[in-house]
Amino acid sequence: MMLAIAESLETVGSILPALSSRYDDEDYGTDEYDKKIRSNCKIVEAIAKRYGSPRGIILTN
């Protein structure tokens, strides 16, 4: 999972794109912002699955 974390941080800038503070606030709440978040979540999910997570998540309880 360390590789998944590293790749997510490199690619998206976060392992939790929906909670990341790296996004510009100027487009917060717009459709463009929502598309960016959904896209980044899909990327992180694909990375997690590539490294063995069956549900596509990096962090678990």
PyMOL commands that set and color helices and strands:
alter all, ss='L'
color gray80, all
select helices_A, chain A and resi 2-11+17-19+25-27+31-50
alter helices_A, ss='H'
color red, helices_A
deselect
rebuild
show_as cartoon
